[in-house]
Amino acid sequence: MAGEAHCLSYTGCNFLRQRLVLATLSGRPLKIRKIRAKEEDPGLRDFEASFIRLIDKVTNGSRIEINQTGTSLYYQPGLLYGGSLEHDCSPSRGIGYYLESLLCLAPFMKHPLKIVLRGVTNDQVDPSVDVLKATALPLLKKFGIDGESLEIKINRRGMPPKGGGEILFSCPVRKVLQPVQFTDPGKIKRIRGTAYSVRVSPQMANRMVESARGILNKFLPDIYIYTDHMKGVNSGKSPGFGMCLTAETINGTILSAELASNPQGQGAAVLPEELGQNCAKLLLEEVYRGGCVDSTNQSLALLLMTLGQRDVSKVLLGPLSPYTIEFLRHLRSFFQIMFKIETKTPEEEHMGGEKVLMTCVGIGFCNLSKTIR
């Protein structure tokens, strides 16, 4: 194994999470050089350092070496350990930044993961906790990762810049993953959503709901948008509001869209009516893009297909995001796996934008640290 696992080398700060997650799963050491070497403030940012500490917490025996300026990182992965943990995320990025990677790693731990993450639950950069709860958990269930212990619970909301939110994520472990054939998204049957407001008038949430319904009611009668107004200590440290919408199809595909207000003291004030309308339009655009997995979770679906049993998995996706395209390149570097990519024109599918059918044979990844009971 040591002979095979020659060190992979990369330059630059892009796609740091992808590289660390895939290095951890494949057991291959990794060296990243010239991280923001030419900038005035070189090296790793605080949120990246926080992410590396999180990876260190969920693994056992990892070796991480960072040079003095933070421009070079060497990572030799240990075993995924899991257990009950807590982590304070950097408030400069949302909790979604950390949670996305934990979703990839959690099923392959030695002990079921139960982790409390603190920080910003909803911002404008990363997928919010609401969206990951609504879309990523059903996706994990498709691959056979389910059970009562699979949950994301929002204890407190935190908006940027100060955060103050808290969530609980727990996930059971699995020895092997099921292959999936997920090629027919089906028609949209209902829309659900959450309009949240913290440290502002609860009326904000109602105004967002009304404006979003004004657009969506033209297409579908079954729409229910919850209002979530957290008070006191549960509302974090900064004011803000936002909305997360999900469209569910008859075949269990879930597509999502979300928007959050500008952080306090940054940019122009946003009207809740505008935010609600724009969020509804974003959801319609996501439905137009289509596919069986929304654009937030494309890379998670491809990773779970790669790690499945030695059998064919197929998933129909909407247009690939740039993040997903880079992820496919990394999958080839770490696991030597190639996907068969077929484009489907809108005429063939009778609807929406161009779709991509992704097919691969899993590598038969087996969670060796999970004891068979």
MARGUSE-796480 format. One line per 5 residues: their letters; for each residue z, x, y of C-alpha. Coordinates in steps of 0.1 Angstrom, whole numbers, plus 5000, padded with zeros to 4 digits. Layout:
// residues N
A) Z X Y  ...
//
This chain:
// residues 373
MAGEA) 5000 5000 5000  5009 5028 5024  4976 5044 5017  4957 5013 5027  4978 5004 5057
HCLSY) 4962 5029 5081  4973 5023 5116  4951 5001 5138  4946 5013 5173  4939 4992 5204
TGCNF) 4938 4997 5242  4948 4974 5270  4973 4946 5274  4951 4917 5263  4959 4896 5232
LRQRL) 4992 4914 5226  5007 4884 5208  4977 4881 5184  4979 4917 5175  5017 4918 5169
VLATL) 5016 4885 5149  4988 4896 5126  5003 4931 5122  5035 4914 5111  5018 4892 5086
SGRPL) 4995 4918 5072  5021 4946 5072  4998 4970 5090  5012 4993 5116  4997 4991 5151
KIRKI) 4993 5013 5181  4984 4999 5216  4976 5024 5243  4968 5023 5281  4987 4991 5287
RAKEE) 4979 4984 5324  4977 5022 5328  4957 5020 5361  4977 4994 5379  5003 5001 5406
DPGLR) 5030 4986 5383  5019 5001 5349  5032 4991 5314  5045 4960 5297  5056 4930 5317
DFEAS) 5091 4915 5313  5077 4885 5293  5059 4909 5269  5090 4930 5264  5109 4897 5258
FIRLI) 5083 4888 5232  5086 4922 5214  5124 4916 5213  5118 4882 5197  5096 4897 5170
DKVTN) 5123 4923 5164  5148 4895 5160  5129 4875 5134  5120 4906 5113  5141 4931 5094
GSRIE) 5133 4968 5095  5106 4968 5121  5100 5000 5140  5091 4997 5176  5084 5027 5199
INQTG) 5075 5023 5236  5069 5053 5258  5088 5057 5291  5062 5041 5313  5057 5012 5289
TSLYY) 5020 5019 5287  5020 5028 5250  5034 5008 5221  5037 5017 5184  5048 4989 5160
QPGLL) 5055 4992 5123  5062 4957 5110  5092 4950 5088  5099 4920 5066  5100 4885 5081
YGGSL) 5136 4875 5078  5143 4843 5098  5177 4827 5098  5196 4811 5127  5188 4829 5160
EHDCS) 5189 4825 5197  5165 4840 5223  5164 4839 5261  5127 4838 5271  5115 4854 5303
PSRGI) 5111 4826 5330  5078 4841 5341  5061 4825 5311  5067 4792 5294  5086 4788 5261
GYYLE) 5052 4778 5246  5041 4815 5249  5068 4825 5224  5067 4793 5203  5030 4795 5196
SLLCL) 5035 4828 5178  5067 4816 5160  5046 4787 5146  5023 4813 5130  5052 4833 5115
APFMK) 5079 4808 5106  5065 4795 5072  5065 4830 5058  5101 4840 5065  5127 4849 5039
HPLKI) 5152 4823 5052  5142 4791 5070  5140 4798 5107  5163 4779 5131  5160 4792 5166
VLRGV) 5172 4782 5200  5148 4793 5228  5159 4791 5265  5136 4793 5295  5107 4773 5310
TNDQV) 5097 4743 5288  5068 4731 5309  5046 4752 5332  5009 4754 5342  5000 4785 5322
DPSVD) 5012 4781 5286  5011 4751 5262  5042 4730 5269  5068 4723 5242  5058 4687 5243
VLKAT) 5022 4695 5234  5031 4719 5206  5055 4693 5192  5028 4666 5193  4999 4687 5179
ALPLL) 5011 4718 5161  5037 4702 5138  5012 4677 5123  4988 4705 5118  5014 4725 5098
KKFGI) 5020 4695 5077  4983 4694 5067  4987 4728 5051  5017 4717 5031  5044 4729 5055
DGESL) 5066 4699 5059  5100 4685 5053  5129 4672 5073  5137 4706 5087  5103 4710 5105
EIKIN) 5111 4699 5140  5110 4709 5177  5138 4693 5197  5139 4695 5235  5176 4697 5246
RRGMP) 5170 4705 5282  5139 4707 5303  5132 4737 5326  5105 4740 5352  5093 4772 5368
PKGGG) 5103 4793 5387  5140 4793 5375  5137 4776 5341  5169 4765 5325  5153 4746 5296
EILFS) 5164 4748 5260  5147 4738 5228  5155 4740 5191  5127 4749 5166  5133 4749 5129
CPVRK) 5108 4753 5101  5110 4755 5063  5095 4784 5043  5066 4781 5019  5055 4804 4991
VLQPV) 5018 4795 4994  4997 4773 5017  4973 4745 5006  4936 4748 5014  4923 4720 5037
QFTDP) 4890 4701 5040  4893 4687 5075  4858 4679 5087  4859 4643 5099  4880 4637 5130
GKIKR) 4875 4599 5130  4877 4575 5159  4905 4574 5184  4930 4546 5177  4958 4552 5201
IRGTA) 4971 4573 5230  5007 4583 5234  5022 4605 5261  5053 4616 5280  5057 4616 5317
YSVRV) 5087 4638 5326  5105 4644 5359  5134 4667 5366  5154 4671 5398  5130 4646 5416
SPQMA) 5130 4608 5419  5126 4591 5385  5099 4570 5402  5076 4600 5400  5072 4595 5363
NRMVE) 5064 4558 5367  5037 4566 5393  5021 4591 5370  5020 4566 5341  5004 4539 5362
SARGI) 4976 4561 5375  4969 4576 5340  4968 4541 5325  4944 4530 5353  4918 4553 5337
LNKFL) 4926 4551 5300  4929 4513 5298  4892 4511 5303  4887 4527 5269  4916 4516 5247
PDIYI) 4943 4490 5247  4969 4508 5226  4984 4532 5251  5021 4539 5254  5034 4566 5278
YTDHM) 5071 4573 5277  5090 4583 5308  5115 4611 5304  5139 4617 5332  5166 4642 5325
KGVNS) 5197 4644 5346  5224 4668 5355  5226 4700 5334  5197 4689 5311  5173 4690 5340
GKSPG) 5171 4728 5343  5173 4747 5376  5141 4738 5394  5125 4705 5404  5092 4694 5390
FGMCL) 5073 4667 5371  5043 4666 5347  5026 4647 5319  5015 4653 5284  4990 4630 5267
TAETI) 4979 4629 5231  4950 4609 5215  4954 4601 5178  4925 4592 5155  4924 4571 5123
NGTIL) 4922 4603 5102  4952 4619 5118  4935 4642 5142  4956 4647 5174  4940 4659 5206
SAELA) 4961 4667 5236  4960 4674 5274  4988 4682 5299  4994 4690 5335  5025 4701 5354
SNPQG) 5033 4701 5392  5031 4733 5412  5063 4754 5410  5088 4749 5439  5076 4769 5469
QGAAV) 5042 4777 5455  5009 4760 5464  5004 4726 5479  5025 4696 5468  5008 4675 5442
LPEEL) 5009 4637 5443  5021 4621 5410  4991 4597 5412  4966 4626 5413  4984 4644 5385
GQNCA) 4983 4613 5363  4946 4607 5369  4937 4644 5363  4957 4645 5331  4939 4614 5318
KLLLE) 4905 4630 5327  4915 4662 5309  4924 4641 5278  4890 4625 5279  4873 4659 5282
EVYRG) 4893 4671 5251  4881 4640 5232  4845 4648 5243  4850 4684 5230  4863 4668 5199
GCVDS) 4868 4685 5165  4897 4680 5141  4920 4704 5160  4924 4705 5198  4916 4737 5217
TNQSL) 4953 4747 5220  4957 4751 5182  4924 4765 5171  4938 4799 5163  4968 4785 5144
ALLLM) 4944 4764 5122  4922 4795 5115  4952 4816 5107  4966 4791 5082  4931 4788 5066
TLGQR) 4929 4826 5063  4964 4828 5046  4957 4799 5022  4951 4802 4985  4919 4817 4972
DVSKV) 4900 4785 4977  4875 4771 5003  4890 4756 5035  4868 4738 5061  4878 4727 5096
LLGPL) 4856 4711 5122  4864 4724 5157  4852 4717 5192  4836 4746 5212  4856 4778 5205
SPYTI) 4878 4790 5233  4876 4827 5243  4911 4832 5229  4899 4819 5195  4868 4841 5195
EFLRH) 4890 4872 5200  4913 4859 5173  4885 4858 5148  4877 4894 5155  4913 4903 5150
LRSFF) 4914 4884 5117  4885 4906 5105  4903 4938 5115  4937 4929 5099  4927 4908 5069
QIMFK) 4890 4918 5064  4881 4881 5064  4849 4866 5078  4844 4829 5086  4811 4811 5080
IETKT) 4803 4794 5114  4779 4765 5115  4771 4747 5148  4768 4710 5147  4747 4694 5175
PEEEH) 4759 4662 5192  4730 4643 5176  4743 4651 5141  4778 4641 5150  4767 4611 5172
MGGEK) 4792 4620 5198  4807 4645 5223  4799 4682 5228  4788 4707 5203  4810 4712 5173
VLMTC) 4816 4742 5151  4823 4739 5113  4844 4769 5102  4845 4777 5065  4864 4805 5048
VGIGF) 4880 4814 5015  4917 4821 5018  4931 4856 5010  4957 4841 4987  4986 4852 5009
CNLSK) 5019 4848 4991  5053 4848 5007  5068 4876 4986  5103 4874 5002  5107 4837 4992
TIR) 5126 4836 4960  5114 4810 4935  5142 4786 4927
//
